[in-house]
Amino acid sequence: MRILVLTVSCIALVFALSGAAHARTIYRCVLDGTVSLATAPDPGAQCFPKQLDDSAAAVPNLWGSMGMVRGTLYQRAENGKTVYSTRNVAGSSKVLAFSVATPAGSPAHAGLGKVGRPRMTEFPHEFKAAAKKTGVDEAWLRAIAHAESAFDANAVSDKGAKGVMQLMPDVIGDYGVHNPFLAGESILAGAKLLKSLAMRYEGDLDLAAAAYNAGAGAVAQYSGVPPYAETQDYVAKVQLLHARYRTAMGLKPLPARLQAAQ
């Protein structure tokens, strides 16, 4: 198998076999916490179309990670066309292996947690109390905390977010948090913020999660989930975790859009 080393972006790799064009659409797909790039949506994944300009001076980082990324490009037949993807979808065949140095990432705060099993023993009283006081779905509140800090009360991000809910300095001030490293204070403030965001976006939890991650200004700027790789990963991560926590709590799955108060 050929191994191709790229120094700018694997975008060129994905489209190298799809013909010349000045602008291309590529799909960034997230499935079970993993990212793929494809020329058509990957089955079963949440995919976001991206318009790429061949003449642009710099390409965006659609991987959501920094440094060297290694993977394999696959091809498959779909609706009479050849689709290229970095995910091994059923019916695909290998084209080549690649290594790529990704460009700089977006400015969004990506969160520290990983997708994994629900952790119901973390701060049970604090989560229950905050959910009851604010009316925020406890499973969603736990999903955000899991994605943000993996329940680390002492977590500090490189952007200054602190505590279990990774509160930014302005949130700490706005919600009167005295000590962001106290789980009870952090979780309650995070719940209050999430309640306000859910109300702002009329129960659309995807937009609320995106605003929690990248800021309401970014959501307004792009009229939806911002095209930041980190934020799109974050929203997909929270969706998956929310469903897992609902199941762990014996609750039925909820649609992405619901009223903030239960």
C-alpha positions in Angstrom: 0.0 0.0 0.0 1.2 3.5 -0.8 1.9 5.8 2.1 1.5 9.5 1.3 2.9 12.2 3.6 1.2 15.6 3.5 2.5 18.8 5.1 -0.6 21.0 4.8 -3.8 19.1 5.0 -5.3 15.8 4.3 -8.1 17.6 2.5 -6.0 17.5 -0.7 -5.6 13.8 -0.2 -9.3 13.1 0.2 -10.1 15.0 -3.1 -7.0 14.1 -5.0 -8.9 11.4 -6.9 -12.2 13.3 -7.3 -11.2 15.6 -10.2 -10.2 19.3 -10.4 -12.4 22.0 -9.0 -12.1 25.5 -7.6 -14.5 24.7 -4.7 -15.3 21.4 -3.1 -17.7 20.0 -0.6 -16.3 17.7 2.0 -18.2 16.1 4.9 -16.8 16.0 8.3 -18.5 13.0 10.0 -18.5 12.0 13.7 -19.5 8.5 14.8 -18.9 7.1 18.3 -16.4 9.9 19.1 -14.3 9.3 16.0 -13.9 11.7 13.0 -13.8 11.0 9.3 -13.6 13.1 6.2 -15.5 12.0 3.1 -16.8 13.2 -0.2 -20.4 12.1 0.8 -21.9 11.5 4.3 -20.7 8.3 6.0 -23.7 6.0 6.9 -24.8 6.3 10.5 -22.5 9.3 11.3 -23.4 12.9 12.0 -22.0 14.8 9.1 -21.3 18.5 8.5 -20.8 19.7 4.9 -17.8 22.0 4.4 -17.1 24.2 1.4 -13.4 24.3 0.6 -11.8 26.8 -1.7 -8.9 25.4 -3.6 -7.5 28.9 -4.0 -7.6 29.7 -0.3 -4.3 30.6 1.3 -5.0 28.2 4.2 -7.2 25.3 4.7 -9.2 24.7 8.0 -8.4 22.0 10.5 -11.3 19.7 10.2 -9.8 16.9 12.3 -10.1 18.8 15.6 -6.6 17.7 16.7 -3.1 19.1 16.4 0.1 17.6 15.1 0.5 14.6 12.9 -2.6 12.5 11.9 -2.2 9.1 10.3 -4.9 7.1 8.6 -6.2 5.3 5.6 -8.2 6.6 2.6 -11.0 4.2 1.4 -13.3 4.2 -1.6 -16.7 2.8 -2.1 -19.4 2.9 -4.8 -22.6 4.8 -3.8 -25.5 5.7 -6.1 -23.3 5.2 -9.1 -20.5 7.4 -7.9 -17.2 6.8 -6.2 -17.1 8.1 -2.6 -13.8 8.6 -0.8 -13.6 8.5 3.0 -11.1 8.1 5.8 -13.6 5.7 7.5 -13.8 2.0 6.6 -17.5 1.8 5.7 -18.9 -1.6 4.7 -18.1 -2.3 1.0 -15.1 0.0 1.0 -11.6 -0.9 -0.4 -8.3 0.7 0.7 -6.7 3.3 -1.6 -3.7 4.5 0.3 -2.3 5.2 3.8 -1.5 8.8 4.7 0.2 11.0 7.3 -0.8 14.6 7.6 0.4 17.6 9.6 -2.8 19.4 10.5 -3.1 23.2 10.4 -3.9 25.2 13.5 -7.2 24.5 15.2 -10.1 26.7 16.0 -10.2 28.9 19.2 -13.1 26.9 20.8 -12.7 25.3 24.2 -12.8 21.6 23.3 -13.4 20.1 26.7 -11.2 17.6 28.5 -13.4 14.5 28.9 -13.6 11.4 26.6 -16.7 9.5 25.5 -17.1 6.5 27.8 -19.4 4.8 30.2 -21.7 6.8 32.4 -20.2 7.6 35.8 -23.1 7.9 38.1 -21.1 7.9 41.3 -19.5 11.2 40.6 -21.0 14.0 42.9 -24.5 12.4 43.0 -25.9 14.9 45.5 -24.5 17.9 43.8 -25.9 16.9 40.4 -29.3 16.0 41.7 -29.6 19.2 43.7 -28.6 21.4 40.8 -31.0 19.6 38.4 -33.8 20.0 40.9 -33.1 23.6 41.5 -32.8 24.7 37.9 -35.1 22.2 36.1 -32.2 21.1 33.8 -32.2 17.4 32.8 -29.7 15.8 35.2 -28.6 13.4 32.4 -27.7 16.4 30.2 -26.0 18.2 33.0 -23.9 15.1 33.7 -23.1 14.7 30.0 -21.8 18.3 29.8 -19.6 17.7 32.9 -18.3 14.4 31.5 -17.4 16.1 28.2 -15.9 19.1 29.9 -13.7 17.8 32.7 -14.3 14.1 33.1 -15.6 15.1 36.5 -12.2 16.5 37.6 -13.0 19.2 40.2 -9.5 20.6 39.9 -9.4 20.7 36.1 -8.0 23.9 34.4 -8.0 24.3 30.7 -5.4 26.2 28.6 -8.1 28.8 28.0 -8.7 29.4 31.7 -11.9 27.3 32.3 -12.0 25.8 35.8 -13.6 23.0 37.7 -16.1 20.2 37.0 -18.2 22.4 34.6 -15.1 24.2 33.2 -16.5 27.6 34.0 -14.9 30.5 32.2 -14.0 33.7 34.2 -17.0 35.7 33.0 -19.3 32.9 34.1 -17.7 32.6 37.5 -18.4 36.4 38.0 -21.9 36.4 36.5 -23.1 33.6 38.7 -21.4 34.6 41.9 -19.1 31.6 42.1 -16.8 32.0 45.1 -14.7 28.9 44.5 -14.9 27.3 41.0 -13.1 24.2 42.3 -15.8 23.3 44.7 -18.0 20.8 42.8 -21.3 22.0 44.3 -20.7 25.6 43.2 -19.4 24.6 39.8 -22.2 22.3 39.0 -24.9 24.7 40.1 -23.5 27.5 38.1 -23.1 25.3 35.1 -26.7 24.2 35.4 -27.9 27.8 35.6 -25.9 28.7 32.5 -27.2 25.6 30.7 -30.8 26.5 31.7 -30.4 30.0 30.3 -28.8 28.7 27.0 -31.6 26.1 26.6 -34.2 28.8 27.0 -32.3 31.1 24.7 -32.3 28.5 21.9 -35.9 27.4 22.6 -34.9 24.0 23.9 -32.4 23.2 21.2 -29.8 21.3 23.2 -27.3 21.1 20.3 -27.2 24.9 20.0 -27.0 25.2 23.8 -24.1 22.8 24.0 -22.4 24.6 21.1 -22.8 28.0 22.9 -21.5 26.5 26.2 -18.4 25.3 24.2 -17.7 28.2 21.8 -19.8 31.0 23.1 -23.2 32.4 22.1 -21.5 34.9 19.9 -20.1 32.2 17.7 -23.5 30.5 17.5 -25.1 33.8 16.4 -22.3 34.5 13.9 -22.8 31.2 12.1 -26.6 30.9 12.7 -26.1 27.5 14.2 -23.4 25.2 15.4 -20.1 26.9 14.5 -17.9 25.2 11.9 -15.1 24.7 14.5 -13.9 21.1 14.5 -13.7 21.2 18.3 -17.2 22.4 18.7 -18.7 19.9 16.3 -16.9 17.1 18.1 -18.1 18.5 21.4 -21.7 18.6 20.4 -21.6 15.1 19.0 -19.9 13.9 22.2 -22.5 15.5 24.4 -25.3 14.0 22.3 -23.9 10.5 22.8 -23.2 11.0 26.5 -26.7 12.4 27.1 -28.2 9.3 25.6 -26.0 7.1 27.7 -26.8 8.9 30.9 -30.5 8.8 30.2 -30.2 5.1 29.7 -28.2 4.7 32.9 -30.8 6.6 34.8 -33.6 4.4 33.4 -35.0 7.3 31.4 -36.3 7.3 27.8 -34.2 9.0 25.1 -35.1 12.6 24.4 -34.9 14.5 21.1 -32.2 17.1 20.7 -34.9 19.8 20.9 -36.9 20.0 24.2 -37.9 22.4 26.8 -35.3 23.2 29.4 -37.6 22.7 32.3 -38.7 19.1 32.9 
